[in-house]
Amino acid sequence: MEITTRTIGELHELLESKAISATELAQGFLARIESVDPEIKAFITVTKKTALEQAKAVDEKLARGEKLGALEGIPMALKDNLCTEGIRTTCSSKILDNFIPPYNATVTDKLKDAGAVLLGKLNMDEFAMGSSTENSGFFATRNPWDLERVPGGSSGGSVAAVAADQAVFTLGSDTGGSIRQPAAFCGVVGLKPTYGLVSRYGLIAYASSLDQIGPVTKTVADNAWVLNAIAGHDAKDSTSVSLAKPDYTRSLTEDIRGLRIGVPQEYFGQGMDPQVETVLREAIRTYESLGAIVEECSLPHTEYAMPAYYLIATAEASSNLARYDGVRYGHRTESPEDILSMFCKTRAEGFGSEVKRRIMLGTYALSAGYYDAYYLKAQKARTLIVRDFDQAFEKYDVLLSPTTPTTAFRIGEKSSDPLTMYLSDVCTVPINLAGIPALSMPAGFVDGLPVGMQLMGKHFAEGTLYKAGYAFEKNTSFHTVKPSLSQGGAK
Ligand code: GLN
């Protein structure tokens, strides 16, 4: 078995028993990146020097006979919207092409303190706006299961890297589905934590009331290990919640008898591939056979989630992205005639077309005279969606749905029609509007492409999601199937 296919738990044992050194492990992953990334294109920056230095520190610790923490020596990578001190952080945008942050995001610091080894920074849709990673200002990332298809987005690099065994785990960010939708497309596990559980300090903002950082991993257990390391209160993020932090790995028990699972009928609606539905119905039967109580239920305001999301997300983005003006950092145009043209030209040159589209949409929705009709209406719809979930969770511990209505689409298939692209997030955006946690995990295949199952829980019920996910994973083998790329060349 290749070392790069292993889980956090397996690698931890190999390191502690000195069967492998942290340096050998880091070198193994760097070699894997070198061999497959020219095809996958998950990485914007590979931080070889940092990785080897961090691995060396872990080896020194091992040599002193000290015990290792769960993530110590484990090679990982970060989405390129997470600030890394002294390491280029682009958000996949030309406007931040030359940006080298003077500080770390809180999650970067937490993983550093946990001893994880940083392999590099990962491609994404520019400013996390997109569902395919085709909106990157640099290049598109490919799906390891089929190089002609998208990996999903916006965390396409984070997810493709895990699926192609280029990192043990990665972090992504999820504003409307950007961890879960690509996790579904690439057959890995991705969690969008409860809003406020993981500090957003140092995450380059897209839509601040929706953004959350979360782990992308090969297994549910790995996901819990990473969440343990990154969750927790942070004084630098005023929306970060101060709660006693559980040990999420304690939720990894197989007994789910009596677990109440609701299946919202609205998530099996129009645009859904019938073969994807078949996979999900089979997953439901698996849960029933494990003793869960499964029932159809309704989230009646689901149809308003998409329009509400695209108004709120773009409104917040238009405000967040006002700071990129060429004055303080990032790209500045070469030939400004005056200060106004400096702002305008800098932004015209620096932002891609999807980002511009969203700034315009958001500015329009917030403008005097339209605010009540659009933004305020969207916020009211958001409240109805929150109530739908509150009511459902009075009756159910977990809600279950497909993560996406289809499997991964072809590169270029949806790029000329933003509306059909937006629809690939129809099952994921309501979760961000409600601020609840949701986990996507492998549930089967359609024509050789992975299908994702989404498990949703009430606020701060990540443990319940891990429990439900772990039981499913232990009783199925979808997570063990690898894209043929791992055997040296994709199909
Ligand atoms: N695809 C959605 C969008 O384009 C979600 C993106 C995200 O979660 N960052 O806004």
Residues whose N, C-alpha, C, O or C-beta is under 5 A from the ligand:
A	BS01	LIG	A128 M129 G130 S131 G153 S154 S173 D174 T175 G176 G177 S178 D425
